[in-house]
Amino acid sequence: MQATENRVRAALHDDAYRYAYRRSLSTRLASEVALEAVEALDAGSPATRDPSGGVALAGIPGRLPVLATAHAALERYLPPELPPRVQGVPDLQYALASLSPGERELLLLCHWDHLSAGDAASASQQEAGLLPVVEAACARLLSPEPASVEFFAAILSAADPTASPRTGGRHPCRPPPGTCRTGAC
């Protein structure tokens, strides 16, 4: 039982670390935020209680609450209006900066943190139906020609700071780009 709990805790720590690193590009800040998020979950803080009543979200019990706690911790250091820095793709940086903080969080929770559209909407306090609208708006900003959402999703996934270059810009455990639109991410 203890080994299972340690694996779950380690997975939650890793999720919180990646969440914070993707948005800050700071290993030090990501480490502090991840530790704070997991400790809050361990302490049973009300902010970390699973709103589903304990049902596993995105495959790991407590994942949504730990990401919410990481988000709150990160906001103490970085204003929510500040988009994550995206290296090498200035048009993507512009597209992300054009979104409201809630829209950007919805998009990144789905594409970078691999939450379903419903879980991402719940965590960002947005409507799940807003995701395709946000994706289409960003796709239009990235291409002068009519651009597909799949095109945008591929660019966004490739820009993920935690993506592995050995897997073509995708993290090895990440679903194929564009699957978040169906709620299967």
C-alpha positions as CSV (number, residue, x, y, z in Angstrom):
1,M,0.0,0.0,0.0
2,Q,2.8,2.4,0.9
3,A,4.6,1.8,-2.4
4,T,1.4,2.7,-4.3
5,E,0.9,5.9,-2.3
6,N,4.5,6.9,-2.9
7,R,4.1,6.3,-6.7
8,V,0.9,8.4,-6.7
9,R,2.6,11.1,-4.7
10,A,5.6,11.1,-7.0
11,A,3.3,11.3,-10.1
12,L,1.4,14.2,-8.6
13,H,4.7,15.9,-7.8
14,D,5.9,15.4,-11.4
15,D,2.6,16.8,-12.7
16,A,2.8,19.9,-10.5
17,Y,6.5,20.4,-11.4
18,R,5.8,20.1,-15.2
19,Y,2.8,22.5,-14.8
20,A,4.9,25.1,-13.1
21,Y,8.0,24.7,-15.4
22,R,5.9,25.0,-18.6
23,R,4.6,28.3,-17.4
24,S,7.8,29.7,-15.8
25,L,10.7,28.0,-17.5
26,S,12.3,28.1,-14.0
27,T,13.5,24.8,-12.5
28,R,13.8,26.4,-9.1
29,L,10.3,27.9,-9.1
30,A,8.8,24.7,-10.5
31,S,10.5,22.7,-7.7
32,E,9.2,25.0,-5.0
33,V,5.7,25.0,-6.5
34,A,5.5,21.2,-6.9
35,L,6.7,20.6,-3.4
36,E,4.1,23.1,-2.0
37,A,1.3,21.5,-4.1
38,V,2.0,18.0,-3.0
39,E,2.5,19.0,0.7
40,A,-0.9,20.8,0.5
41,L,-2.5,17.7,-0.9
42,D,-0.9,15.6,1.8
43,A,-2.2,18.0,4.5
44,G,-5.7,17.7,3.0
45,S,-6.1,21.4,2.4
46,P,-9.6,22.3,1.3
47,A,-8.2,23.7,-1.9
48,T,-6.8,20.3,-2.8
49,R,-9.9,18.2,-2.3
50,D,-11.0,16.4,-5.4
51,P,-14.3,18.0,-6.6
52,S,-15.4,14.7,-8.0
53,G,-15.6,13.1,-4.6
54,G,-12.4,11.2,-4.9
55,V,-12.8,9.8,-8.4
56,A,-9.6,9.7,-10.4
57,L,-9.2,12.7,-12.7
58,A,-7.0,12.3,-15.7
59,G,-6.0,8.8,-14.4
60,I,-4.5,9.9,-11.1
61,P,-6.5,10.5,-7.9
62,G,-5.8,14.1,-6.8
63,R,-4.4,15.3,-10.1
64,L,-6.8,18.1,-10.7
65,P,-6.5,19.5,-7.1
66,V,-2.7,19.3,-7.2
67,L,-2.6,21.3,-10.5
68,A,-5.1,23.8,-9.0
69,T,-2.8,24.2,-6.0
70,A,0.3,24.6,-8.2
71,H,-1.6,27.2,-10.2
72,A,-2.4,29.2,-7.0
73,A,1.2,28.9,-5.8
74,L,2.6,30.0,-9.1
75,E,0.3,33.0,-9.2
76,R,2.1,34.4,-6.2
77,Y,5.3,34.7,-8.3
78,L,3.9,35.2,-11.8
79,P,0.9,37.3,-12.7
80,P,-1.8,35.4,-14.6
81,E,-1.8,38.0,-17.3
82,L,1.8,37.0,-18.2
83,P,1.7,34.2,-20.9
84,P,4.3,31.5,-20.7
85,R,7.4,32.1,-22.7
86,V,7.5,30.1,-25.9
87,Q,10.9,29.8,-27.3
88,G,11.5,29.9,-31.1
89,V,7.8,30.6,-32.1
90,P,7.1,34.3,-31.8
91,D,3.7,33.9,-33.5
92,L,2.6,31.3,-30.9
93,Q,3.8,33.7,-28.1
94,Y,1.6,36.4,-29.7
95,A,-1.4,34.1,-30.0
96,L,-1.1,33.0,-26.3
97,A,-0.7,36.6,-25.2
98,S,-3.9,37.6,-27.0
99,L,-5.9,35.2,-24.9
100,S,-7.4,36.1,-21.5
101,P,-5.7,34.3,-18.6
102,G,-8.7,31.9,-18.2
103,E,-8.7,31.0,-21.9
104,R,-5.0,30.5,-22.0
105,E,-5.2,28.3,-18.9
106,L,-8.0,26.2,-20.5
107,L,-5.9,25.7,-23.6
108,L,-2.7,24.8,-21.8
109,L,-4.3,22.5,-19.3
110,C,-5.7,20.5,-22.2
111,H,-2.7,20.6,-24.6
112,W,0.3,20.7,-22.2
113,D,-1.1,19.1,-19.1
114,H,-3.3,16.6,-20.9
115,L,-6.5,17.2,-19.0
116,S,-9.8,16.4,-20.8
117,A,-11.7,19.4,-22.0
118,G,-14.1,19.0,-19.2
119,D,-11.4,18.8,-16.5
120,A,-9.5,21.7,-18.0
121,A,-12.7,23.8,-18.1
122,S,-13.4,23.0,-14.5
123,A,-9.8,23.8,-13.4
124,S,-9.7,27.1,-15.3
125,Q,-13.3,28.1,-14.5
126,Q,-14.2,28.3,-18.1
127,E,-16.8,26.5,-20.3
128,A,-15.7,23.4,-22.0
129,G,-17.3,24.6,-25.2
130,L,-14.9,27.5,-25.3
131,L,-11.9,25.3,-26.1
132,P,-12.6,24.9,-29.8
133,V,-13.3,28.6,-30.1
134,V,-9.9,29.4,-28.4
135,E,-8.1,26.9,-30.6
136,A,-9.6,28.3,-33.8
137,A,-8.7,31.9,-32.8
138,C,-5.1,30.9,-32.1
139,A,-4.9,28.9,-35.3
140,R,-6.0,32.0,-37.3
141,L,-3.3,34.1,-35.6
142,L,-0.6,31.6,-36.6
143,S,-1.3,31.4,-40.3
144,P,-2.3,33.9,-42.9
145,E,-4.1,31.1,-44.8
146,P,-7.0,29.2,-43.2
147,A,-5.3,27.1,-40.6
148,S,-6.6,24.0,-39.0
149,V,-6.9,23.4,-35.3
150,E,-4.7,20.3,-35.8
151,F,-2.0,22.6,-37.2
152,F,-2.2,24.8,-34.2
153,A,-2.3,21.8,-31.8
154,A,0.9,20.4,-33.4
155,I,2.7,23.8,-33.0
156,L,1.5,24.1,-29.4
157,S,2.6,20.6,-28.5
158,A,6.0,21.0,-30.2
159,A,6.5,24.2,-28.1
160,D,5.8,22.4,-24.8
161,P,9.0,23.1,-22.8
162,T,8.9,19.6,-21.3
163,A,8.5,17.8,-24.6
164,S,11.2,15.3,-25.5
165,P,13.1,16.0,-28.8
166,R,13.5,12.2,-29.2
167,T,9.8,11.9,-29.8
168,G,9.3,14.5,-32.4
169,G,8.5,17.3,-29.9
170,R,6.0,15.1,-28.0
171,H,6.4,13.8,-24.5
172,P,6.6,10.0,-24.7
173,C,3.4,9.5,-22.7
174,R,1.4,12.3,-24.5
175,P,-1.5,11.5,-26.8
176,P,-1.2,12.7,-30.4
177,P,-1.8,16.4,-31.0
178,G,-5.3,17.5,-31.5
179,T,-7.0,14.8,-29.4
180,C,-8.0,17.3,-26.7
181,R,-10.7,18.7,-29.0
182,T,-12.6,15.4,-28.5
183,G,-12.0,15.4,-24.7
184,A,-9.7,12.4,-24.9
185,C,-6.4,14.1,-23.9
